[in-house]
Amino acid sequence: MGFRINSDRRHRRQGKFGCGVAPSAAEAVAAVLFAALRDADQWRDKLTKEEDLELNRQLKLINKPATKSFRTEFGDIVDCIEIHKQLTFDHPLLKNHVIQMMPKTIPKGVADEAPTYTSLKFMPKKIWCPEGSVPIKRATKEDLIMGKHLKSLGLNYSASTSRHDFSVDFRGYHYALLEVRMPKYKPLYGARGRINLWNLSVNATQLSVASICIVNGPREESNSIQAGWGVNPTLYPNDSRLYIFWTADGYKTGCYNLLCPGFVQVSTKIVLGSIIKPDSVYNGPQYDLLISFHQDPITGDWWFMFQDEYVGYWPKKIFPSFNKGATYASWGGEVYSPLTEPSPAMGSGHFPEEGYGKCAYVNQIQLFSRHQTFFSPHEDFISIKADKSYCYNALDDENVTWGRYVYFGGPGNCTF
């Protein structure tokens, strides 16, 4: 079968966004980022004594007492937090939650694959937390300032936030990806793929991510989870970072990584928000990350797996729509930039037509069924979406080695 590619240079968005609903996870995050980035310098210089005290108060609520702390080779501070004292248990729905250290049901084939996908080579070195604790990147005042527009810290849940509350131009958001839309009678219960890792150079007000995303529910109440790598010099300086993002109510609440209650971390090895290395090299060695979501059919919890490691899960109570599975999944890249700047690079910074070793890819694209197996999506449900294909594009195909895969990306440097 030949490549399927979105080659229509006149393509328009028609109200669609990369993660399937408006706004997408990357777009919602980008909106928060840009609005916050615009204000961050003013805040740093103009914080009143009362505002500074309030930020310190919130940091004390978010950064739980550590049993041990580390400074990574990249300058981050990582705290070892007792697993039952992590921030997520401040969530009102999780007060009496019983922690699950592993899914009750392991998907078929996952245990056999684990030795192939070691996670530690991508993580900061010499981070070992005592038994009963988990490693969590310490939040800073900058994190709080970035999150203030969405109340993404989860301390004061907002019931009224919508995309119209962001004083940001969404025309700066673009995507190139493979998407799967399932009929309601045939929902999916997870998704996975291997995301090619690159390190891009973007400006402080820009965002570029490569991710896997799944969505369910009405547009204004959508449930969504997303994971992959992202680059933004202000939110997380220095190189590509591992991230998760989630919402349970159409992006009114939810957050990046562990900045709000909701995700239960159980891994003692993986640090969300940490730099991931090594990077792929143009026309040289290639590296990729296995990202996987699946719902445990016994508990209803949604598990996130990075390489061979179960990082943690979103309890069933967090997601009202996900109890019935999901209807949408996507794999690929998304970018955001203010219109006053040329758009940033996506993926490797090269077009998908250049092929392996030069452009970014996601391979081994699979969905998770109610029968506890991963399977390749059927051709009838697959489509390629790229809203500005002269800047960023995507093409997909299938072979014996990679299964279903998508090449995506572009150099950007476009003005709109």
N, C-alpha and C positions, 0 to 999 in steps of 0.2 A: 504494500500500500504506500502511496506517495504522501508527502507532507501535506497537512492541512494548515493553511496560513491565512491570517486576516490581512488581506492585501488591499482592502478598500481605503484609499487615501482620503475619501470623503466621509468616513464613518463618524457618526455622532453618538453621544452618550445616551440620549433618549431616556434620561432618568435613571440609568443603571449605574451601579458602582461596583468596584472590584470584588468586594466581599459579599455581594448579592443583595444588599439592602442599602438604603440611603440613610445616613452615611455609612460607609464601610468602616471596618476597624482601623485600617491605616488612615482613612480620611478623618475619622473622629479624632484619632490620636494626633494627626497632623494639624487639625484645627486647634486643638488644645495647645500643641507645641507652638504654632505660629502666634496665636493670640498671647500666649505666655512669653514667648521669645521677644515679642514686640514690647512687652511690659517689664521683662526681667531686669534689664539694665536700670530702668526707672525705679523698680522696687528695691534693688540692691542699694541704690544711692539715697532713696527717699523713705525708707522704712522708718516709721515712728517707733518710739520706744514700746508703745502698746502692741504694734504689729509684730515687732521683733519678739516680744514676750509670747505672743500668741503662736508664732511659728515654733518657738522653743517648746511650748506646751504640747503642740501637736507632735513634734518629733519625739517627745517622751512617751506619747501614746503609741506611736508607730514602732519606734526602735525599742523592742523589749530588752530586759536585762540579759546580758550575754554571759555564758559560762566560759567563753574563750573568744578571742578576737584575733584576726590576722590582717595584715596589709599585703595585698597581692603585689606581684612584680609590676603591675600596671597602675598601682596607686590606690586601688579600691580598698575600702575597709569591709571585711566580711565578719559578721558576728555569728557565733554558734548559739542558737536559741533553743531552749527546751521545747520539744516538739508540741507539747500540749499547751504551751504559753505563747505560740506564735500569733501574729496579729489577726489571722483569719477567724480565730475564736472570739473576737469581739463582735462578730456579725450576730445580730439578734436571732437568726435562724439556726445558728450553730452552737448555741450555749451548752447544750448537752450532747453534742455530737461525739460519737465513738469513732476514733481514728482507725482507718483501714490502712495497714502497712503495704498490702498488695491487693490487686483485684481478686475477687472470689473466683473468677473464671479467667484463665489466661487464653488469649486467642490462639487458635491452632497454628503451629509453626513458629510462634514467637520465641519460645524457649530454645528451639533448635538453632535459631539465628543469632542469639545473644552473643556467643563468642566472637562473631564476625564484626560486631559493631561496638567496639570499645569506646566509651564516652570520655574517659579521663584524659586522653591525648588532646582534647579540645579545651579542657578546663584549666584554670590557674593552678600552678604547682603548689604542693605542700599545704593544701587546705584539708585538714582532717579534724572533724568535730567529734567530741566525746559521744559515746553511746547515749541515745535518748535525746539528742539535739540535732538541729538541721542548720546548714549554712545559709545565711540571708545577707545580701548586700545592704549595708547601712544606708538609710535614707538621709538626705541632706536638706538644707533650707531651699536649695535650688530645685530639688524634687517637688517640694511643697508649692513653690511659686509656679512651677510648670503646671501643676495639677489644679490650681485654684479655680479656673474657669469651669471645669467639669465637676468640681468637688470630688475629684477622682481618688481622694484619700479615703473615701468611704466613711468619714466621720460625721458628715451631715448629708445624708442622701437627698438628692434633689428629685422632685416629681415633675418639674416643669421644663427642664433643659431640652432644647431641640436644636437642630442645625441652624435655625434662625437666630439663636442666641450667640453664635460665634461671629465676631466681627472680623471675618476672614473670607477671602474670595476662593470659593471651591473650584474655580476654573483652573487653579494651580495643581489640582489632583489628577493623576493619570495612571493607567494600568495596562499590563499586557500579561495575559494568563490563560490557562485552560480551566474551563468551568464545567461542572456536572450539575444538572438540575434533574432531580428525581420526582416522579409523580407521587402524590400523597399516599397512594396505596402501596408504594414500594419505597419506604424511607431508608436512609442509610444510618448506620450506628457507629460510624467512625471513618477516618481517612488517614492515609499516610503517604509518604514519599521521601525520596532522598534529595535534599536541596543543596545544590552546588554553592560552596562558600567563597565569597570574594570580599575584598576590602576596597571600598570606593572612597573617593574624596568628594565631599559635598560641603556646601556653605552652612554656616551656623543656623540659618533660618530654613534649611531644607531637610527633607527626610527621604530615605530610600530603603525599602525593605524587600525581602524575598520570603515568602511564607506559604503556609497551608492554612486554609480557613474553612470552617463549616458553620452553617446557619440554619435556623428554623424559626417559624413563627411569623405573625403579621409584621409588616414593615415597622410600625411604631412600637412594637413590643418584642422585637426579634431577640432571640438568644443566639449568641455567636461566640466562638472561641477561635483564636488564631495563634500561630507560633512560627518562629523562623529566626532569621537574623536581620538586624536593622542597623543603619548608620545615621547618626545625628550628632554633630560635635557638641551641641549644647546640653541636650538631655543626658547623653552618655558619651563623653569624649574618648578619643583614641580607638579607632578600629571598629570592626563589626562586633555586635553584641547579640547574645542569645536573648530572646524575649518571648513573653506570652502576652496576650491582650484578650479581655473578655467583657461581655456585657450580658445582662439578663433582661434588659428592658428597652431595647432600641437605642442604646448608647446614651441614655440619660445618666446611668451609673456604670460602674465597671472601671477597670484600670489596667495599666501596664504592670506586669510582674507581680510584686507583692506589696504594692503601695496602698492597697485597700483590702478589707476582709473579703474572702470568697474562695481562694485557692488554698488547699491544704498541702503543704510540702511534706514529703516523707523521705526524700533522698538525702543521704548524708554526704553526697559527692557533688551534686550539681548546684551551681550558683546562678540563679536567674539574674539577668542583667550583666553577666560577666563577659569579658572579651573572649572570643573563640578563635583559636589558632590551630593549625596553620591555614593561611589563605591560598587559594588557587593562583596559579601563575599563567599568564597569557602564553599559549603555545608551550606550556610546561606542565608540571604536576597538578593534578586536579584533586580536590577534597570535597566531600559532601557529608551532610548530616541527615541521619534518619530521624524524621519527626513523625510522631504517630499519636492519634487520638482514638479512643474507643470507649464505648459505654459498657460498663459491667452489667450484664443482664440480671444479676441477682440483686445488687444494691441500687442500680440505676445511676451510680456515680460515673462521671466522665474522667477518664484517666489520660494523662499526658506522659508520653514516653520519649526520651531523648537518647538516641543510639540504643544501648542495651539497658538503660536505667529507667525505672518508673520514678519520675520526678515527683509526682503527686496527682491530685485530682480535685475536680469541682464537685462537691456533694450534690446529690439529686435535688435537694431542697432549693438550691440556688437558681436552677433553670426550670421554670414552669413549662416551657414549650419543648425542651429537649427530652422530656419523659416519653415522647412519642417518636423519638429519633429526629433526624434532620432531613432536609430536602435539597440542600445546596452545598457544594464544596468547590473550592478553587485552589489552584497551585500556580504560582508565578510571582510577578513583581508589581510593586506600587511605588509611586513617588509623589512628593508634594514640594511645591516651591511657591513663594509669593510671585505674582505676575511681574513684579519689578525686576526679577532676576531671570537669566536663562535657566531652563529646567535642568535638574541634576541627572546624572547617569543612573541607569537601572541595570541590575544583574551584574555583568562583568564590565558594562559600559560599551558593549558591542552588539550588533544586530544578530538575531538568531540564524540568519542565513550563513554566517561564518562557520557554524558547526562546533563540534566537540573541541575542547581545549581553548576556545576563543570566546564563546558566548556562554552564558549561564544556562543551567538546566535543572529540571526536577525529573528524576526517573523513578521507576518502580511505583508509579502512581496507582493507588488502590483504594477501594472502599471496603467498609466492614459491614457484614451482613448480620441478620438476626440469628444466623446459624453459627456464629462465632468464627467465621473465616474471612480473610481478606481476599478480594477478587478485583480483577481489572474492570473498570467501568465499560459498559456497553457503548458501542459507537453511536447509537441513537440518542444517547443522553449527553454527549460531549459537544462542546463548542469552544472556539477560540475567540477571545475578546481582546481588542487593543483599540483604545479610543483615539489615539494619535499615532497611527502606524508609521508615519514618516519620522517620528522621534523614538518610538518604542514599538516592538512587535513581538509576536509569538507564533510558533508553529509546532505541531505535534506529529508523532508517528508511534509505531509500536514495533518491537523486535523481540527475539527470543531472550537476549541478554538483559535488556533494560525493561522489558515489558512496555506499558504505556509511558511515554515521556513527553516533555515539552521543553523546547528551547525558548528563551525569552530575553528581553532586554533591549538596550539601545544607548547611544551616547548622550541623548538629551541635547542640551545646549540650544533648545528651541525657545522661541518667544511666541506668546499667544495673544 
